[in-house]
Amino acid sequence: MIIPLHQHPQRAARLASRAGQLRNNNRNLMALLCIDRAIEYHQAGAIELDYGVVRAEIWQSLGSELPSHAMLHYDHAIKLEAAGRHSEAAALYLEAFSLDPGFLWPLNNVSWKLATTPAREYLNGPRSMQYATVVCHQSRWNYWAFVNTLAAAYARCGLFNRAVSCQERAMAMAPIGNQSLLGEQLALFRKKKPYTDVGDEPAAGGRSEEVRAGTLQ
């Protein structure tokens, strides 16, 4: 049985700080455990607060470059997507996830695009549902944006009862600022209509910041 872990940004910040202290003392395995736990408590922090970059740096100290390469692939995929090069972006997202299955944002972003893009040739509800289910399981169903992605995938597959249930779960976890868009999506699902993202800031997660200068070269 998977026990949900609620998002707790303040606890995540304390864990990230502890990870930094452990790194300074060359206790990298313990630092990795702390930063992994910090990301579990604040999934958005993997991107917005550089927890993902810190995690990749710790892995570098332990002798693995794969998470660093995954972060670079993710950053490049974001730029390709913004330029409308969706197939190339999707390939890079999937490569990033294959390099580092502990970094969930690339797979989430592919799933979101497959479920919500206005470009019909890229829509693939079953594949989106497959990817989003992996992300939700690995994150222990604890982050509203990941659950929202799965709701969009269910809707694209015509599984509207599941979409409504997932969306309600996402809304119960989401910040106030995201409730309006999530509510609009929920209304569509209740009308047995999928959601198409026509340019709103994606509920499945924002855009990545630049990879920190001088890091992960």
C-alpha positions, -999 to 999 in steps of 0.1 A, spaced: 0 0 0 13 34 -10 10 60 19 5 95 5 31 121 16 17 156 19 36 185 4 55 205 30 78 232 15 91 243 49 101 208 58 117 204 24 137 236 29 151 222 62 160 190 45 177 208 16 197 229 41 207 197 60 218 182 26 241 212 21 256 207 55 262 170 49 278 178 15 302 202 31 313 173 54 316 149 24 287 128 37 272 126 2 251 95 7 233 111 36 230 143 16 214 124 -12 188 109 11 180 144 25 176 160 -9 155 131 -22 133 136 8 131 173 2 119 168 -33 92 144 -21 80 171 3 82 198 -24 80 185 -59 80 219 -75 112 227 -56 130 202 -79 127 229 -106 119 262 -89 144 260 -60 171 240 -78 167 209 -56 170 189 -88 203 206 -96 216 200 -61 206 163 -63 225 160 -96 255 176 -81 255 151 -53 252 123 -77 283 138 -95 302 136 -63 292 100 -60 305 93 -94 274 93 -116 268 119 -144 234 106 -154 212 129 -133 233 159 -146 227 148 -182 190 143 -174 187 179 -161 205 193 -192 182 172 -215 151 186 -196 163 222 -199 169 217 -237 135 200 -241 118 230 -224 134 253 -250 124 230 -279 88 229 -267 87 267 -265 99 268 -301 71 245 -312 95 215 -318 72 191 -299 85 158 -313 121 167 -305 111 179 -270 92 147 -263 122 126 -273 145 146 -250 120 144 -221 119 106 -224 156 104 -227 159 125 -195 136 102 -177 155 71 -189 187 86 -176 173 95 -142 139 78 -133 140 96 -100 135 130 -118 98 129 -126 91 162 -143 102 151 -178 78 122 -179 50 144 -165 56 170 -192 54 144 -220 22 131 -205 6 165 -202 14 173 -239 0 139 -251 -32 146 -232 -38 183 -238 -20 195 -269 -42 213 -295 -21 196 -322 -43 165 -328 -15 145 -345 4 145 -311 -25 134 -289 -22 99 -274 -44 94 -244 -34 58 -236 3 67 -236 -3 98 -216 -22 77 -190 6 52 -189 32 79 -182 11 99 -157 3 67 -137 41 60 -134 47 96 -122 18 95 -96 29 61 -82 65 72 -79 56 105 -62 32 86 -39 2 106 -53 14 136 -32 16 164 -58 -15 181 -72 1 189 -106 10 152 -113 -25 141 -103 -39 168 -125 -19 154 -155 -34 120 -148 -69 135 -148 -63 151 -181 -50 118 -195 -81 99 -182 -103 125 -199 -84 122 -232 -91 85 -230 -128 91 -224 -126 78 -188 -144 108 -174 -155 94 -141 -118 87 -133 -109 121 -146 -134 138 -123 -122 117 -93 -85 126 -100 -92 162 -106 -111 165 -73 -81 149 -56 -57 174 -74 -79 204 -63 -79 192 -27 -41 195 -27 -35 225 -50 -28 261 -40 -55 288 -41 -39 304 -72 -44 272 -93 -80 265 -83 -96 286 -110 -80 267 -139 -84 234 -122 -121 241 -117 -125 249 -154 -110 216 -163 -132 198 -138 -163 214 -153 -152 201 -187 -146 166 -174 -181 166 -158 -195 175 -192 -175 145 -206 -151 167 -225 -113 166 -225 -91 196 -217 -70 213 -244 -42 235 -234 -43 265 -257 -15 285 -241 -24 289 -204 4 283 -180 2 245 -178 -13 231 -147 10 202 -151 39 224 -141 56 256 -152 86 261 -174 121 253 -161 144 280 -151 178 280 -168 202 254 -154 224 273 -130 253 290 -147 285 270 -145 268 239 -131 263 206 -148 288 212 -176 
